[in-house]
Amino acid sequence: MSVTPSTLDDTFRALADPTRRAVVQALGRGPASVSELARPFEMALPSFLQHLRVLEESGLVTTAKSGRVRTCSLRREPLAAAETWLEAQRSLWTQRLDQLDAFVLTLKNDEERP
C-alpha cells in the first residue's frame, strides 16, 4: 500500500469518529465478527454497518464472509503510515521548540549581562 495524502486523509477521517476508533481498538486484539463488534454500541445494526463501511473504504478493516458470519480484521498498514506521518510532525515540532528554547535562553543571557 503506497502512502499518499489521500491515504492519510482516509485514515484520519475514519479515525475521527469515536465508534470507529473503538472498533479499531477492538480489532487490535484480533479478528471479530460484525455482531461481536456491534454488541457494545447502542445503535441499530444498519448504523453500525455504516461505520464499518467507512473503515473498509479507508483500508483500515477487511471483511470476509463465511456462511452467515462476516468476520472483520484490522489492516495495520494504514495505521503504520499515520504513525510515520505523526512521528515526522513530532520530530519537526520538537526541533522547532528546542530552537525556540535556545533562542529564549540566549535573549535571557543577553539581558543579564551588563
C-alpha positions in Angstrom: 0.0 0.0 0.0 1.5 3.3 -1.0 1.2 6.2 1.3 -0.4 9.2 -0.3 -2.0 12.3 1.1 -5.4 10.7 0.2 -4.5 7.6 2.1 -3.7 9.6 5.2 -6.8 11.6 4.7 -8.9 8.5 4.6 -7.3 7.0 7.7 -7.7 10.2 9.8 -11.2 10.7 8.5 -12.1 7.1 9.6 -10.5 7.6 13.0 -12.2 10.9 13.6 -15.3 9.1 15.0 -15.2 7.5 18.5 -17.2 4.5 17.4 -14.8 3.7 14.6 -11.8 4.2 16.9 -13.4 1.7 19.3 -13.8 -0.8 16.5 -10.2 -0.4 15.5 -9.1 -0.8 19.1 -11.2 -4.0 19.4 -9.8 -5.4 16.2 -6.3 -4.7 17.6 -7.0 -7.7 19.8 -7.8 -9.9 16.9 -10.4 -10.6 14.2 -14.1 -10.5 15.3 -17.5 -11.0 13.8 -19.7 -8.0 12.9 -22.1 -9.0 15.7 -19.3 -9.2 18.3 -18.1 -5.7 17.2 -21.6 -4.2 17.2 -22.6 -5.6 20.6 -21.1 -2.8 22.8 -22.8 0.0 20.8 -26.3 1.3 21.4 -27.2 1.7 17.8 -29.1 -0.2 15.1 -27.1 -2.6 13.1 -27.5 -0.6 9.9 -26.0 2.4 11.6 -23.1 0.3 12.8 -22.6 -1.2 9.3 -22.2 2.4 8.0 -19.2 2.8 10.4 -17.8 -0.5 9.3 -18.1 0.6 5.7 -16.1 3.8 6.3 -13.4 1.6 8.0 -13.3 -0.7 5.0 -13.2 2.1 2.5 -10.3 3.7 4.3 -8.4 0.4 4.1 -8.2 0.0 7.9 -10.5 -3.0 8.0 -11.1 -6.0 5.8 -14.0 -8.4 6.0 -14.5 -12.0 4.9 -17.8 -13.9 4.8 -18.0 -17.5 5.8 -21.6 -18.7 5.6 -23.7 -16.2 7.5 -20.8 -14.9 9.6 -18.9 -11.8 8.4 -15.5 -11.6 10.2 -13.5 -8.3 10.3 -9.8 -7.9 10.6 -7.6 -4.9 11.1 -5.1 -3.9 8.4 -2.2 -2.3 10.2 -0.5 -0.7 7.2 -2.7 2.5 7.2 -2.1 2.9 10.9 1.6 2.5 10.4 1.5 5.1 7.7 -0.3 7.5 10.0 2.1 6.8 12.8 5.1 7.6 10.5 3.5 10.9 9.5 2.7 11.8 13.1 6.3 10.9 14.2 7.7 13.2 11.4 5.5 16.0 12.7 6.5 15.4 16.3 10.2 15.5 15.3 9.7 18.7 13.4 8.0 20.4 16.3 10.4 19.1 18.9 13.2 20.6 16.8 11.4 23.9 16.5 10.7 24.1 20.2 14.3 23.3 21.0 15.4 26.1 18.7 12.9 28.5 20.4 14.1 27.4 23.8 17.7 28.1 22.8 16.8 31.5 21.4 14.9 32.5 24.6 17.9 31.4 26.7 20.2 33.5 24.5 17.9 36.5 25.0 17.8 35.9 28.7 21.6 35.6 29.0 22.0 38.8 26.9 19.7 40.7 29.3 21.6 39.5 32.3 24.9 40.8 31.0 26.0 44.3 32.0 
